[in-house]
Protein backbone atom coordinates (compact mmCIF):
# COMPACT_ATOMS: atom_id res chain seq x y z
CA UNK A 1 0.00 0.00 0.00
CA UNK A 2 1.26 3.52 -0.70
CA UNK A 3 3.18 5.11 2.17
CA UNK A 4 1.66 8.62 1.99
CA UNK A 5 -1.68 8.69 3.84
CA UNK A 6 -3.57 10.53 1.09
CA UNK A 7 -2.57 7.97 -1.53
CA UNK A 8 -4.33 5.05 0.14
CA UNK A 9 -7.72 6.80 0.15
CA UNK A 10 -7.27 8.18 -3.37
CA UNK A 11 -6.15 4.82 -4.71
CA UNK A 12 -9.13 3.05 -3.13
CA UNK A 13 -11.56 5.56 -4.65
CA UNK A 14 -9.92 5.41 -8.10
CA UNK A 15 -9.94 1.62 -8.04
CA UNK A 16 -13.57 1.51 -6.95
CA UNK A 17 -14.70 3.89 -9.68
CA UNK A 18 -12.75 2.25 -12.50
CA UNK A 19 -13.66 -1.33 -11.55
CA UNK A 20 -17.33 -0.38 -11.13
CA UNK A 21 -17.32 1.25 -14.57
CA UNK A 22 -15.68 -1.83 -16.08
CA UNK A 23 -18.30 -4.10 -14.53
CA UNK A 24 -21.25 -1.89 -15.49
CA UNK A 25 -20.18 -0.80 -18.96
CA UNK A 26 -17.34 -2.97 -20.21
CA UNK A 27 -18.38 -6.54 -19.62
CA UNK A 28 -21.20 -8.82 -20.65
CA UNK A 29 -22.47 -11.43 -18.20
CA UNK A 30 -23.16 -13.84 -21.05
CA UNK A 31 -19.54 -14.06 -22.20
CA UNK A 32 -17.77 -14.58 -18.85
CA UNK A 33 -15.73 -11.41 -19.33
CA UNK A 34 -12.83 -10.75 -17.03
CA UNK A 35 -11.60 -7.47 -15.61
CA UNK A 36 -7.87 -6.99 -15.23
CA UNK A 37 -6.41 -4.63 -12.66
CA UNK A 38 -2.72 -3.71 -12.64
CA UNK A 39 -0.93 -1.31 -10.26
CA UNK A 40 2.69 -0.22 -10.61
CA UNK A 41 4.96 2.63 -9.45
CA UNK A 42 6.87 4.61 -12.08
CA UNK A 43 7.97 8.17 -12.78
CA UNK A 44 6.82 9.58 -9.44
CA UNK A 45 3.32 8.09 -9.70
CA UNK A 46 1.33 5.03 -8.82
CA UNK A 47 -0.30 3.92 -12.08
CA UNK A 48 -3.54 1.95 -12.11
CA UNK A 49 -4.87 0.23 -15.22
CA UNK A 50 -8.31 -1.34 -15.28
CA UNK A 51 -9.08 -3.31 -18.44
CA UNK A 52 -12.22 -5.01 -19.72
CA UNK A 53 -13.46 -6.65 -22.91
CA UNK A 54 -15.72 -3.76 -23.90
CA UNK A 55 -15.23 -1.70 -27.01
CA UNK A 56 -16.70 1.54 -25.72
CA UNK A 57 -14.60 4.60 -24.99
CA UNK A 58 -15.29 6.06 -21.54
CA UNK A 59 -15.62 9.85 -21.61
CA UNK A 60 -16.29 12.61 -19.14
CA UNK A 61 -19.95 13.46 -18.69
CA UNK A 62 -21.51 16.41 -16.95
CA UNK A 63 -24.83 15.15 -15.60
CA UNK A 64 -27.47 17.49 -14.27
CA UNK A 65 -27.94 18.08 -10.56
CA UNK A 66 -30.83 15.59 -10.43
CA UNK A 67 -28.94 12.75 -12.14
CA UNK A 68 -28.28 9.72 -9.95
CA UNK A 69 -25.08 8.69 -11.72
CA UNK A 70 -22.56 9.63 -14.34
CA UNK A 71 -19.99 11.32 -12.12
CA UNK A 72 -17.42 8.54 -11.78
CA UNK A 73 -14.99 9.80 -14.39
CA UNK A 74 -15.30 13.32 -12.96
CA UNK A 75 -13.90 11.87 -9.73
CA UNK A 76 -11.13 10.12 -11.65
CA UNK A 77 -10.35 13.35 -13.51
CA UNK A 78 -10.16 15.26 -10.23
CA UNK A 79 -8.04 12.73 -8.34
CA UNK A 80 -5.62 11.58 -11.02
CA UNK A 81 -2.59 13.56 -12.13
CA UNK A 82 -3.25 12.07 -15.59
CA UNK A 83 -5.58 9.49 -17.08
CA UNK A 84 -6.31 8.04 -20.49
CA UNK A 85 -8.37 5.45 -22.32
CA UNK A 86 -6.48 3.02 -24.55
CA UNK A 87 -7.63 0.12 -26.72
CA UNK A 88 -6.11 -3.23 -25.83
CA UNK A 89 -4.07 -5.01 -28.52
CA UNK A 90 -6.37 -8.05 -28.88
CA UNK A 91 -9.72 -6.70 -27.74
CA UNK A 92 -11.17 -4.47 -25.10
CA UNK A 93 -10.32 -1.19 -23.42
CA UNK A 94 -8.03 -0.03 -20.62
CA UNK A 95 -8.43 3.05 -18.47
CA UNK A 96 -5.09 4.09 -17.00
CA UNK A 97 -4.81 6.65 -14.20
CA UNK A 98 -1.79 7.99 -12.34
CA UNK A 99 -1.65 9.28 -8.78
CA UNK A 100 1.27 11.56 -7.98
CA UNK A 101 3.44 10.46 -5.08
CA UNK A 102 3.58 14.13 -4.01
CA UNK A 103 0.85 15.48 -1.80
CA UNK A 104 -1.82 17.54 -3.52
CA UNK A 105 -2.17 21.11 -2.35
Buried (B, 14 or more C-beta within 10 A) or exposed (E): EBEEEBBEEBBEBBBEBBBEBBBEEBBEEEEEBEBEEEBEEEEEBBBBBBBBBBEEEBEEEEEEEEEEEEBBBBBBEEBBBEBEEEEBEEEBBBBBBBBBBEEEE
